[in-house]
Amino acid sequence: MSQKVQTKRIRILVSKLGLDGHDRGALVLCRAFRDAGMEVIYSGLFATPERIAQIVEDEDIDVVALSLLNGAHLTLFPRVARAIKDKGINDVLVIGGGVIPEDDKPALEKGGVMGNFGPGTPLQSIIDFIQTNLTKTKKN
């Protein structure tokens, strides 16, 4: 009789920040992550960095996927990463997506937000990024 090994499903929070009310892309991501076997929690629209950090703490989140199309990514994305760290949580992968100019990506990464995927990024590329980088995050 072989014993079945159970692995923990990745718990991912998909969140729309600030005053960005365009959630079609975020909802597509929710479905893709679910179809990839992840457990998905969606924050809904108009989330604050503090609210996202609270959800991370309350729901034992592994990955936070931030989506923003209104240009406030340099302000809001790093605030989310800081709010999570301020709660003493250091093993959560924070990724960003939306309309993010290439020149802004290094600043976001320095602020703790990885990936920073733009429109048209294949969904499988985002899933692969999460699976690869979550392993690195959990080891640190």
SERO-4910 file (N, C-alpha, C, O; in steps of 0.05 Angstrom, whole numbers):
BEGIN
 pado doro    nc1    nc2    nc3   cac1   cac2   cac3    cc1    cc2    cc3    oc1    oc2    oc3
  Met    A     17    -23      0      0      0      0     18     25      0     35     28     18
  Ser    A     15     42    -20     31     66    -21     16     89     -6     -8     91     -7
  Gln    A     32    106      6     21    128     20     20    152      2     40    159    -11
  Lys    A     -3    165      1     -6    189    -16      6    213     -2      0    219     21
  Val    A     24    227    -16     36    251     -6     19    275    -13     13    280    -36
  Gln    A     11    289      8     -6    313      3     12    337      5     26    342     24
  Thr    A     10    354    -16     25    379    -16      5    402    -12    -18    400    -21
  Lys    A     15    422      1     -2    445      7     -6    461    -19     13    467    -34
  Arg    A    -31    468    -24    -37    484    -47    -28    513    -42    -29    523    -20
  Ile    A    -18    526    -63    -10    554    -61    -35    570    -56    -54    568    -71
  Arg    A    -34    587    -35    -56    606    -29    -48    633    -40    -28    645    -31
  Ile    A    -63    643    -60    -56    668    -73    -78    688    -69   -102    682    -73
  Leu    A    -71    712    -62    -89    734    -60    -86    752    -85    -64    762    -90
  Val    A   -107    755   -100   -107    773   -123   -121    798   -114   -143    797   -103
  Ser    A   -108    821   -119   -119    846   -108   -118    869   -127    -98    873   -142
  Lys    A   -139    884   -127   -141    909   -142   -138    932   -122   -152    934   -102
  Leu    A   -118    949   -127   -111    970   -108   -123    997   -114   -131   1002   -137
  Gly    A   -126   1013    -94   -132   1041    -98   -158   1045   -113   -178   1031   -109
  Leu    A   -158   1065   -130   -183   1073   -145   -185   1060   -172   -201   1069   -188
  Asp    A   -170   1039   -177   -171   1025   -203   -195   1006   -202   -196    986   -188
  Gly    A   -215   1012   -218   -240    996   -219   -241    976   -242   -262    965   -248
  His    A   -219    972   -256   -218    954   -279   -208    927   -270   -184    923   -266
  Asp    A   -227    908   -267   -219    882   -256   -220    859   -275   -217    836   -267
  Arg    A   -225    864   -301   -227    841   -319   -202    824   -320   -203    800   -318
  Gly    A   -179    837   -321   -153    822   -321   -149    807   -296   -139    784   -296
  Ala    A   -155    820   -273   -152    806   -247   -170    782   -245   -162    761   -234
  Leu    A   -194    784   -256   -212    760   -256   -202    738   -274   -206    715   -268
  Val    A   -190    745   -296   -178    725   -314   -155    711   -299   -152    687   -300
  Leu    A   -139    726   -284   -117    715   -268   -128    696   -247   -117    674   -242
  Cys    A   -150    704   -234   -162    687   -213   -169    660   -224   -163    639   -212
  Arg    A   -181    660   -247   -188    634   -260   -164    618   -268   -163    594   -264
  Ala    A   -144    631   -280   -120    617   -288   -105    605   -264    -96    582   -265
  Phe    A   -103    620   -242    -90    609   -218   -106    586   -207    -94    566   -199
  Arg    A   -132    588   -206   -149    566   -197   -145    541   -214   -142    519   -204
  Asp    A   -146    545   -240   -142    523   -259   -115    510   -256   -111    487   -263
  Ala    A    -95    525   -246    -68    515   -242    -65    501   -215    -44    492   -207
  Gly    A    -88    499   -200    -88    484   -175    -83    502   -150    -80    491   -128
  Met    A    -83    528   -154    -79    546   -131   -105    552   -118   -127    551   -130
  Glu    A   -104    558    -92   -127    567    -77   -128    598    -79   -109    611    -70
  Val    A   -149    609    -91   -149    637    -98   -169    652    -80   -191    643    -75
  Ile    A   -159    675    -70   -176    693    -55   -174    720    -70   -152    729    -77
  Tyr    A   -197    732    -75   -198    757    -90   -207    779    -70   -227    777    -57
  Ser    A   -191    800    -69   -197    822    -50   -221    839    -58   -232    853    -42
  Gly    A   -228    838    -84   -247    857    -93   -234    883   -101   -210    885   -100
  Leu    A   -250    902   -109   -240    928   -118   -233    946    -95   -243    943    -73
  Phe    A   -216    965   -100   -210    988    -82   -197    980    -56   -202    992    -35
  Ala    A   -180    960    -56   -166    951    -32   -144    971    -25   -132    984    -42
  Thr    A   -139    973      1   -117    989     11    -93    971     17    -97    947     22
  Pro    A    -69    982     18    -46    966     26    -50    953     53    -42    930     58
  Glu    A    -61    968     72    -65    957     99    -86    934     99    -82    915    113
  Arg    A   -106    936     83   -126    915     81   -114    890     69   -119    868     78
  Ile    A    -98    894     48    -84    871     35    -66    857     56    -67    832     57
  Ala    A    -51    872     71    -33    860     91    -49    845    112    -41    824    121
  Gln    A    -72    855    119    -89    841    139   -100    815    128   -101    795    142
  Ile    A   -108    815    102   -117    790     90    -94    770     89    -99    746     94
  Val    A    -70    779     82    -47    761     82    -43    748    109    -39    724    110
  Glu    A    -45    763    130    -42    752    157    -65    734    164    -60    712    174
  Asp    A    -90    742    159   -113    727    167   -116    701    151   -126    681    162
  Glu    A   -108    701    126   -114    678    108    -89    661    102    -91    643     86
  Asp    A    -67    666    115    -42    651    111    -35    649     81    -31    628     70
  Ile    A    -33    673     69    -28    675     41      2    669     34     19    677     50
  Asp    A      7    656     12     34    651      2     43    672    -18     66    680    -19
  Val    A     24    680    -35     30    699    -57      9    721    -58    -15    715    -55
  Val    A     18    745    -62      0    768    -67      5    777    -96     27    784   -103
  Ala    A    -16    776   -112    -15    786   -139    -30    812   -141    -55    813   -139
  Leu    A    -15    834   -145    -27    861   -146    -32    868   -175    -15    863   -192
  Ser    A    -54    881   -179    -61    890   -206    -69    919   -205    -86    927   -189
  Leu    A    -57    935   -223    -62    963   -223    -58    974   -251    -38    969   -264
  Leu    A    -78    989   -260    -76   1000   -287    -76   1031   -288    -73   1043   -309
  Asn    A    -77   1044   -265    -80   1073   -264    -54   1089   -261    -55   1113   -258
  Gly    A    -31   1075   -260     -6   1089   -259      5   1094   -231     25   1107   -228
  Ala    A     -9   1085   -210      0   1089   -182     17   1066   -172     21   1064   -148
  His    A     27   1049   -190     42   1026   -181     67   1032   -165     74   1018   -146
  Leu    A     81   1054   -172    106   1061   -158    100   1069   -129    117   1067   -112
  Thr    A     76   1078   -124     68   1086    -97     55   1063    -82     64   1057    -59
  Leu    A     35   1051    -94     19   1031    -79     32   1004    -76     30    992    -55
  Phe    A     45    994    -97     56    967    -95     77    965    -72     75    946    -56
  Pro    A     96    983    -71    115    981    -48    102    985    -21    112    974     -1
  Arg    A     81   1001    -20     66   1004      6     54    977     15     54    972     39
  Val    A     45    961     -4     34    935      3     57    917     14     54    905     35
  Ala    A     79    916      0    102    900      9    111    908     37    117    892     54
  Arg    A    112    935     42    120    945     68     99    938     90    106    929    112
  Ala    A     74    940     83     53    934    103     54    905    111     49    898    134
  Ile    A     60    888     92     62    859     98     86    854    117     84    840    137
  Lys    A    109    866    110    133    863    127    129    875    154    139    865    174
  Asp    A    114    898    156    109    910    182     93    892    200     94    895    225
  Lys    A     79    872    189     65    852    205     83    829    213     75    810    226
  Gly    A    109    831    205    128    810    212    126    786    193    137    764    199
  Ile    A    114    789    170    111    768    151    132    772    129    132    792    115
  Asn    A    150    753    127    173    756    109    175    734     88    194    734     72
  Asp    A    156    716     87    158    694     68    136    694     47    128    673     37
  Val    A    125    718     41    104    720     21    116    732     -4    130    752     -4
  Leu    A    110    720    -27    118    730    -53     98    751    -62     74    745    -64
  Val    A    107    775    -67     90    796    -77     97    801   -106    120    807   -113
  Ile    A     77    798   -124     82    803   -152     63    825   -162     41    829   -150
  Gly    A     71    839   -183     54    860   -193     48    856   -222     61    840   -237
  Gly    A     27    869   -231     19    868   -259      1    892   -266    -11    904   -248
  Gly    A      0    897   -291    -16    919   -301      0    935   -322     18    924   -335
  Val    A     -6    960   -325      8    977   -344     32    988   -329     31   1009   -316
  Ile    A     55    974   -331     79    981   -317    102    986   -337    110    967   -350
  Pro    A    112   1010   -339    134   1015   -358    159   1000   -349    164    996   -325
  Glu    A    174    991   -369    199    976   -363    217    991   -344    230    980   -326
  Asp    A    219   1018   -347    236   1034   -330    228   1034   -301    245   1040   -284
  Asp    A    203   1027   -295    194   1026   -267    199   1000   -253    198    998   -228
  Lys    A    205    979   -268    208    953   -256    231    950   -236    226    938   -215
  Pro    A    254    962   -241    275    960   -220    268    973   -194    274    962   -173
  Ala    A    254    995   -194    245   1008   -170    225    991   -155    226    989   -130
  Leu    A    207    978   -170    187    960   -157    201    936   -144    194    928   -122
  Glu    A    220    924   -158    235    901   -147    250    909   -122    251    894   -103
  Lys    A    262    933   -123    276    943    -99    257    946    -76    264    942    -52
  Gly    A    232    953    -82    211    956    -61    198    930    -53    179    930    -38
  Gly    A    208    907    -64    197    881    -56    175    870    -73    162    850    -65
  Val    A    171    881    -97    150    872   -115    163    860   -140    176    874   -154
  Met    A    158    835   -144    172    820   -165    153    816   -189    130    822   -188
  Gly    A    165    807   -211    149    800   -235    142    824   -251    154    829   -272
  Asn    A    122    839   -242    113    864   -254    107    859   -284    120    870   -302
  Phe    A     87    843   -288     78    833   -314     61    854   -328     43    866   -316
  Gly    A     65    857   -354     49    876   -369     27    862   -385     25    838   -385
  Pro    A     11    878   -399    -11    867   -415      1    848   -436     22    853   -447
  Gly    A    -14    826   -440     -5    806   -460     14    785   -450     21    767   -465
  Thr    A     22    787   -425     39    766   -414     24    740   -413      2    739   -403
  Pro    A     35    718   -424     21    692   -424     16    684   -395     34    686   -378
  Leu    A     -8    674   -390    -15    666   -363      3    645   -352     10    645   -328
  Gln    A     12    626   -369     30    605   -360     57    617   -350     69    606   -332
  Ser    A     66    639   -362     91    651   -354     88    662   -325    107    660   -309
  Ile    A     65    673   -319     60    683   -292     59    660   -272     70    661   -250
  Ile    A     45    639   -279     43    615   -262     71    603   -257     78    597   -235
  Asp    A     86    601   -278    113    590   -276    130    607   -258    145    597   -241
  Phe    A    128    634   -261    143    652   -244    136    648   -215    154    647   -198
  Ile    A    110    646   -209    102    642   -181    113    616   -170    125    616   -148
  Gln    A    111    594   -185    120    568   -175    150    568   -170    159    557   -151
  Thr    A    165    581   -188    194    582   -185    202    600   -162    219    593   -146
  Asn    A    191    624   -161    200    644   -141    188    640   -113    199    649    -94
  Leu    A    165    627   -111    154    621    -85    172    602    -70    176    605    -46
  Thr    A    183    583    -84    203    565    -71    226    580    -60    235    574    -38
  Lys    A    236    599    -75    259    616    -65    251    633    -41    266    635    -22
  Thr    A    227    644    -42    217    660    -20    214    644      6    222    654     27
  Lys    A    204    620      3    199    603     27    225    593     39    226    586     63
  Lys    A    247    592     23    272    583     34    287    605     50    303    599     67
  Asn    A    281    630     43    294    653     56    284    658     84    293    676     97
***
